[in-house]
Amino acid sequence: MLAKRLLSAYLVSTVIVGTACAEDTATLNGPIDTRMGRIELQGGYPDAQSVGKIYDEIDFQRASQAYIWATPIVSMEALRLGNKRDWGVDYNDVGLVDGYTTPAVGALTGNNTTIYAGIFTDLGRDGPVVIDSPIGVYGVIDDFWQRPVVEVGPFGPDKGKGGKFLLLPPAYTGPVPAGYLPARSKTNQTFFIGRSFVKDGDIKTAVDTLARLKVYPLSKADNPPETRILKAGSKPMDSIPPSGFDYWKLLSGALDKEPVEERDRFFHAMLKPLGLEKGKPFAPDDRQRKLLADAAQVGFLMAQITSMAPRLANAPSYPGTHWEWVLTLKPDQEAAGYTELDERTDYTFEAITVADGMIKKIPGAGSQYMSAAKDKEGEWLEGGKAYTLHVPADVPAKEFWAVTVYDAMTRSMIKTDAMKAGVSSHDKLVPNPDGSIDVHFGPESPEKDTNWVKTLPGRGWFAYFRWYGPTEKFFDKSWSLPDIESQL
């Protein structure tokens, strides 16, 4: 009896297994359709042609994500090269914009309401570098991944009284002399961006303050060389990260100067099969070049929507409107359990340099920024339409406020024949009877043309609203900014 049962079970299992094997054989040979196209299988293995197709997809996907990862450092490198090429500003020089920036300057969300100076350093080349900042300068020194190394001004160790900041390379183990404010960078290259506020239209005093900046290697502190102050005025400059294959050329040059951090080792591994490896010549073959160029196109679009239509929970600033916080990241870019990849892309795709003072909630100090790329109806802002932003009276800004228009593709101040990209409380704006201000945007001048920013048909745009010295009503939101409204 037992023998019969065992024989029966054996026969049943043989039939089941045989049927399964027949079905598997059918599915393991022939074509299957996937997101990357049709793949031919041979006994479950992709055929030779499909192997190449799959590797192309692996490399393309990796490069697309690496484009997003590289956004902060490529933007920094593009700014450095633009300063050097167009303004002659090299390492340890002071590039001084000695007038309000104009749309001729292609810089990520630069503005035309403050006087700026910039300094690039290469600690890998020079060792520790001193930046001697006078009283009245406000700013930040960032590493090349756009993390604050040290703030300058009220939020920094100088407490707004000026001082000698000593930038230390990542692996520096030498002595730190007395009399300096030491700050260690995680990258060899750094960028200092400083500003001086203009009081009562007195631009000269702001320029003279920034012109007192000094920079030199610590090794030459006993007899510092004279700092070159290069005044840019309104000279054209292009610092927008390039498109296509050139994006990767900039990345390769920047990565070669910097240490590989633990958080980034996987990204370096992803780029290696594409010919981009630290310390080795960047000479990709035709296949690699095409994949990199294609990935730059897709990576740009991915970074653009991450920035302009963020899905981050902390992005909305005024609930019920389309105004969003410009900064959704922490200054060090580290959250509990992960590094803030999307948050830093949200910011660094459209802007450059991060400071604690842009996030800290201290009434009457620092600055705060919001952006909007959509109108009240949730439609992208478009240059061929007319819009109005109603700015309620008594804007909570101790220093001043400004609204600036940027081009959707270049992320720089919109460039029109009017050469005017924004308005601010420094301007002679025409108020409403209640003290509020209506700011107009569009291709045609409205009646109150002093309140108007010209836009270009066929080109999308977005706006930044800036509060300098935001007061308590900004932080408790008892004062709020409504949506930009279409007038069609």
C-alpha positions in Angstrom: 0.0 0.0 0.0 2.8 2.4 0.9 4.7 1.5 -2.2 1.6 2.4 -4.3 1.3 5.8 -2.6 4.9 6.6 -3.2 4.7 5.6 -6.8 1.6 7.8 -7.3 3.3 10.8 -5.6 6.3 10.4 -7.8 4.2 10.3 -11.0 2.3 13.4 -10.0 5.5 15.4 -9.1 7.1 14.3 -12.4 4.1 15.6 -14.4 4.1 18.9 -12.4 7.9 19.4 -12.8 7.8 18.5 -16.4 5.0 20.9 -17.1 6.9 23.7 -15.2 10.1 23.0 -17.1 8.2 23.2 -20.4 6.7 26.5 -19.4 10.0 27.9 -18.2 11.8 26.8 -21.4 9.2 28.8 -23.3 9.8 31.9 -21.3 13.6 31.6 -21.1 14.1 31.7 -24.9 12.9 34.5 -27.1 12.1 38.2 -26.7 10.9 40.0 -23.6 9.8 43.7 -23.6 11.4 46.0 -20.9 11.7 49.7 -20.2 15.0 49.6 -22.1 13.5 47.9 -25.1 13.3 44.4 -26.4 15.8 41.9 -24.9 16.4 38.5 -26.5 16.9 35.6 -24.1 18.8 32.4 -24.8 18.1 29.9 -22.0 17.5 32.8 -19.6 20.6 34.7 -20.6 20.5 37.9 -22.7 22.0 37.4 -26.1 25.3 39.1 -27.0 23.6 42.2 -28.6 21.3 42.6 -25.5 24.3 42.5 -23.1 25.7 45.6 -24.8 22.2 47.2 -24.7 21.9 46.5 -20.9 25.4 47.9 -20.2 24.5 51.1 -22.1 21.4 51.4 -20.0 23.4 50.9 -16.8 25.9 53.5 -17.8 23.3 56.0 -18.9 21.3 55.6 -15.7 24.4 56.0 -13.6 25.5 59.1 -15.5 22.0 60.7 -15.2 22.1 60.3 -11.5 25.8 61.4 -11.3 24.8 64.6 -13.2 22.4 65.4 -10.3 25.0 64.5 -7.7 27.6 66.7 -9.3 25.4 69.8 -9.5 27.0 71.7 -6.6 30.6 71.3 -7.6 30.1 71.8 -11.3 28.3 75.1 -10.5 31.3 76.2 -8.4 33.8 75.2 -11.1 31.8 77.0 -13.7 31.7 80.2 -11.6 35.5 80.0 -11.0 36.3 79.5 -14.7 33.8 82.3 -15.7 35.5 84.7 -13.2 39.0 83.8 -14.6 38.1 83.9 -18.3 35.8 87.0 -18.4 37.0 89.1 -15.4 40.6 87.9 -15.0 39.9 86.9 -11.4 42.2 84.0 -10.3 42.9 82.3 -7.0 43.7 84.7 -4.2 42.3 87.7 -6.1 39.3 89.8 -5.0 36.7 90.0 -7.8 34.6 93.1 -6.9 31.3 93.9 -8.5 31.6 97.7 -8.0 28.1 98.5 -9.1 24.8 96.8 -9.1 25.0 93.6 -11.2 23.3 93.7 -14.5 21.7 91.0 -16.6 24.9 90.9 -18.7 26.4 88.9 -15.8 25.3 85.2 -16.3 25.3 83.9 -12.7 23.0 81.6 -11.0 20.3 83.8 -9.4 22.6 86.7 -9.0 20.9 90.0 -8.0 21.1 93.7 -8.8 20.4 95.1 -5.3 23.7 94.5 -3.3 27.4 95.0 -3.9 29.4 91.8 -3.9 33.0 90.5 -3.8 34.2 87.0 -4.4 37.5 85.2 -3.6 38.5 81.7 -4.8 41.3 79.8 -3.0 43.2 76.6 -3.7 44.3 75.1 -0.4 45.8 72.1 -2.1 48.2 74.3 -4.0 48.9 77.0 -1.4 48.3 75.3 2.0 46.4 77.4 4.6 45.2 80.7 3.2 44.3 83.9 5.1 41.2 86.0 4.2 41.4 89.3 6.1 37.9 90.7 6.2 37.2 94.3 7.4 34.2 95.3 9.5 31.1 95.8 7.5 31.4 92.7 5.3 28.8 90.0 5.5 29.2 86.7 3.8 30.2 83.1 3.8 33.1 80.9 2.8 31.9 77.7 1.2 33.7 74.5 0.2 33.3 73.4 -3.4 30.3 71.1 -2.5 28.7 74.3 -1.3 28.8 73.6 2.4 29.6 76.5 4.7 33.2 76.4 6.0 32.7 79.6 8.1 30.4 82.6 8.1 31.7 86.2 8.0 29.8 88.9 9.8 27.2 88.8 12.6 26.7 85.0 12.3 30.5 84.2 12.2 33.2 84.0 14.8 34.2 87.7 14.0 30.7 88.7 15.3 30.6 91.3 12.5 33.7 93.1 13.7 36.0 91.7 10.9 39.0 89.4 11.4 41.7 87.2 9.8 40.0 83.9 8.8 42.5 81.1 8.3 41.3 78.4 5.9 42.8 75.0 6.6 43.1 72.2 3.9 41.2 69.0 4.6 44.2 67.0 5.8 46.1 69.8 7.5 47.9 68.8 10.7 50.3 71.8 11.1 50.2 74.5 13.8 47.6 77.3 13.9 49.2 80.6 14.9 47.5 82.9 17.4 45.5 85.8 16.1 43.5 83.9 13.4 40.0 82.5 13.1 40.7 79.0 11.9 38.2 77.1 9.8 38.8 73.7 8.2 37.5 73.0 4.7 36.5 69.6 3.4 37.6 70.5 -0.1 40.8 72.1 -1.4 39.0 74.8 -3.3 36.8 77.3 -1.5 34.8 80.3 -2.5 34.2 83.4 -0.4 31.2 85.5 -1.3 30.9 88.8 0.7 28.5 91.7 0.5 28.3 95.2 1.9 24.9 96.9 2.3 24.2 100.2 0.5 22.9 102.8 2.8 20.9 105.8 1.4 22.2 105.0 -2.1 25.9 105.3 -1.1 27.4 102.7 -3.3 30.9 104.1 -3.0 31.1 103.3 0.8 30.0 99.7 0.1 32.6 99.3 -2.7 35.4 100.8 -0.5 34.6 98.4 2.3 34.9 95.3 0.1 38.0 96.7 -1.5 39.7 96.4 1.9 39.5 92.6 1.7 42.9 90.9 1.7 43.9 87.3 0.8 47.3 85.6 0.9 48.8 82.2 1.9 49.7 81.8 5.5 53.3 80.9 4.4 53.6 84.6 3.3 51.9 86.2 6.3 55.2 87.8 7.5 55.3 89.8 4.2 51.9 89.4 2.5 51.8 90.2 -1.2 49.4 92.9 -2.2 46.0 91.6 -3.0 44.7 92.2 -6.5 41.3 93.9 -6.5 39.7 93.4 -9.8 36.7 95.6 -10.4 34.2 94.0 -12.7 31.7 96.8 -13.0 29.0 95.6 -15.3 31.3 93.6 -17.6 29.7 90.5 -19.1 30.5 87.2 -17.5 29.2 83.7 -18.1 29.3 81.3 -15.2 26.4 79.0 -16.1 27.3 75.3 -16.1 27.6 74.1 -19.6 25.3 71.6 -21.3 26.1 68.2 -22.9 29.5 66.7 -22.8 31.2 69.9 -21.6 29.4 69.4 -18.2 31.5 66.3 -17.6 34.8 68.0 -18.7 34.2 70.6 -15.9 33.3 67.9 -13.4 36.5 65.9 -14.3 38.7 69.0 -13.7 37.0 69.8 -10.4 37.1 66.3 -9.0 40.8 65.9 -9.8 41.6 68.7 -7.3 39.4 67.3 -4.4 39.6 64.4 -2.0 37.1 61.6 -2.4 34.7 61.7 0.6 33.2 58.5 2.0 29.7 59.6 1.0 30.7 59.9 -2.6 32.6 56.7 -3.3 29.7 55.0 -5.1 29.3 57.9 -7.5 33.0 57.8 -8.4 32.5 54.0 -9.0 29.6 54.7 -11.3 31.5 57.2 -13.4 34.6 55.0 -13.8 33.2 52.8 -16.6 32.4 56.1 -18.4 36.0 57.2 -18.5 35.8 59.7 -15.7 38.2 58.6 -12.9 40.0 60.9 -10.5 43.7 61.1 -11.2 43.4 59.8 -14.8 43.1 61.7 -18.1 39.5 62.1 -19.1 39.4 60.7 -22.6 36.1 58.8 -23.1 35.6 56.8 -26.4 32.7 57.6 -28.8 30.3 55.3 -27.0 31.1 56.9 -23.6 30.9 60.4 -25.0 27.4 59.8 -26.5 26.1 58.3 -23.3 27.5 61.2 -21.2 26.0 63.8 -23.6 22.6 62.0 -23.5 22.7 61.7 -19.7 23.5 65.4 -19.3 20.3 66.3 -21.2 18.2 64.0 -19.1 20.1 64.9 -15.9 19.4 68.6 -16.6 15.6 67.9 -16.8 15.7 65.8 -13.7 17.5 68.5 -11.8 15.3 71.2 -13.2 12.0 69.6 -12.0 13.6 68.7 -8.6 14.4 72.4 -8.2 11.4 74.1 -9.9 8.7 71.6 -8.9 10.1 70.0 -5.7 8.3 67.2 -4.1 10.0 67.9 -0.8 7.7 68.1 2.2 9.4 71.2 3.6 9.4 73.1 0.3 6.1 75.1 0.6 6.6 78.4 2.4 3.1 80.0 2.4 0.5 77.1 2.4 -2.1 77.5 -0.3 0.3 79.5 -2.6 3.1 78.5 -5.0 5.8 80.3 -3.1 8.5 77.9 -1.9 11.6 78.1 0.3 14.7 78.6 -1.8 16.7 76.6 0.8 15.2 73.3 1.9 18.6 71.8 2.8 20.6 71.9 6.0 23.9 73.9 5.6 26.0 70.7 6.0 23.7 68.8 3.7 23.3 65.9 6.2 20.0 64.6 7.5 19.4 61.8 10.0 20.2 58.6 8.0 21.1 60.2 4.6 22.9 63.0 2.8 20.4 65.5 1.4 20.8 64.8 -2.4 17.4 66.1 -3.5 17.5 69.1 -1.1 20.8 70.3 -2.4 19.8 69.8 -6.0 16.7 71.8 -5.3 18.9 74.7 -4.3 22.2 74.3 -6.3 20.5 73.8 -9.7 19.3 77.4 -9.5 21.6 79.1 -7.0 25.1 79.1 -5.5 26.6 79.3 -2.0 24.9 78.3 1.2 25.1 80.2 4.5 23.6 79.5 8.0 22.3 83.1 7.9 20.0 82.2 5.1 18.2 79.7 7.3 18.6 80.9 10.9 15.5 82.5 12.4 17.0 85.7 13.9 14.7 88.7 13.6 16.4 91.7 12.1 19.5 89.8 10.8 20.5 87.7 7.9 18.3 87.2 4.8 15.5 85.0 3.7 14.5 83.9 0.2 11.4 82.4 -1.4 10.8 81.5 -5.1 7.9 81.0 -7.4 7.8 79.4 -10.8 4.0 79.1 -11.1 1.1 81.5 -11.0 -2.0 81.3 -8.8 -3.6 78.7 -11.0 -0.5 76.5 -10.9 0.7 77.2 -14.4 4.3 77.8 -15.2 5.2 81.5 -15.5 5.6 82.4 -19.2 7.2 85.5 -20.7 4.4 86.2 -23.2 1.8 86.8 -20.5 1.1 89.6 -18.1 1.2 89.0 -14.4 0.9 91.0 -11.2 2.4 90.4 -7.7 0.5 92.3 -5.0 3.1 93.1 -2.3 1.2 94.0 0.9 2.2 97.1 2.8 4.8 97.1 5.6 7.1 94.3 4.2 8.8 92.8 7.2 12.4 93.6 6.2 14.7 95.8 8.4 17.1 96.6 5.5 15.1 96.2 2.3 13.2 93.8 0.1 13.6 92.9 -3.6 11.9 90.7 -6.2 14.0 89.5 -9.1 13.1 87.7 -12.3 15.2 84.8 -13.6 15.2 82.9 -16.9 14.0 79.3 -16.6 17.0 77.9 -18.6 19.9 80.0 -17.5 18.7 80.6 -14.0 20.2 84.1 -14.4 18.6 87.5 -14.3 16.3 87.8 -17.3 18.0 89.6 -20.1 15.9 92.1 -22.1 16.5 95.4 -23.9 15.2 97.1 -20.7 18.2 95.6 -18.8 16.1 95.5 -15.7 15.5 92.2 -14.0 13.7 93.3 -10.8 12.5 95.9 -8.4 13.2 96.6 -4.8 12.2 98.9 -2.0 15.3 101.0 -2.9 13.5 102.0 -6.1 11.0 104.8 -6.5 8.0 102.5 -6.8 4.5 103.7 -7.2 2.4 102.6 -4.2 -1.3 101.9 -3.8 -3.3 104.2 -1.4 -2.9 101.6 1.4 0.9 101.5 1.0 1.0 98.1 -0.9 2.9 97.7 -4.1 1.8 96.0 -7.3 4.7 94.6 -9.2 3.9 93.9 -12.9 5.6 91.3 -15.2 5.1 90.9 -18.9 6.2 91.8 -22.4 4.4 95.1 -22.6 4.7 98.1 -20.2 1.8 98.8 -18.0 0.7 102.2 -16.7 3.0 102.0 -13.6 6.2 101.2 -15.6 8.5 101.9 -12.7 6.9 98.8 -11.0 7.3 96.7 -14.1 9.8 94.0 -15.1 9.9 93.1 -18.8 9.7 89.4 -19.8 10.3 87.6 -23.1 7.6 85.7 -25.0 8.3 82.0 -25.3 10.7 81.9 -22.4 9.7 80.7 -19.0 10.8 82.5 -15.8 10.7 82.4 -12.1 10.9 84.9 -9.3 12.9 85.3 -6.1 11.5 87.4 -3.3 14.2 88.5 -0.8 13.9 89.9 2.7 17.1 91.5 4.0 17.0 91.7 7.8 13.6 89.9 8.1 11.6 90.9 11.1 9.3 89.0 13.5 6.3 89.3 11.2 8.2 87.4 8.5 8.9 84.5 10.8 5.4 84.2 12.5 3.8 84.7 9.0 1.4 87.4 10.3 2.5 89.1 7.0 2.4 86.9 3.9 3.0 87.1 0.2 0.1 86.1 -2.2 0.6 84.3 -5.5 1.7 85.9 -8.7 -1.6 86.3 -10.7 -2.1 86.1 -14.5 -3.9 89.1 -16.0 -5.3 87.2 -18.9 
